[in-house]
């Protein structure tokens, strides 16, 4: 059985790529949700933006 990745946050928000244009260093510092960026035309999921603390939890879980 494959090892499941840790669940780091259940607060997921889906946004279009234009969401990134409004991001500043301050808004990134205040980020508390997991943001899934998707293409607005076909809703293709392109990337995930997570707070740095969440990233570090994933690294720890991965053994890095």
N, C-alpha and C positions, 0 to 999 in steps of 0.2 A: 504494500500500500504506500502511495506517495505521501511524503510529509506535506501537510497543509501549511501555507504561509500564515503568519500570525495576523489576526484581525487587529488593526491599529486604531481604527475609528470607523464608526458606522455613519457618521455625518458626511454623506457624499452629496456633492452638488454637481450637476451637469451644466457646462457653460460652452458657449461658442468661442472660437479663437479670438474674436474681438474683445473678449474679457481681458486678455493680456495687455491690451493697449492702455487700460486704465490702472494697471498695477504700478505701484511705486515701492520704494524700499520700505516705507512706512506700512503700506497695505500688506506687503509680504511678511513683515515682522508681526503683524496682527492676525495673519492667516491661522485659522483654527480648524478648518474643514479640509477634507480631501476634495479637490476639484478635478473632475474629469473633463478634459477639453475635447470637444468634438467639432467636426465639420458641420456647419449649419445646413448645408445643402442635402446631405444624405445621412446625417447623424452618425457618421463614421467616427468612432472613438480614436483619438490621435495621441493623447498623452495624459499623464496624471501629474498634478501638482500637489505636493504634500508639504506640510510644515517640516522644518529641519529635524525637530525632535522625533517626529514619526519616522523619518529616514534613518535616524540613528537607532531606533528600536528595531527596524528591519535589518540593519547591519548586525546588530547584536544577535538577533534571532538566527541570522545566516552564519554566525560564527566568525564574522570578519573583524 
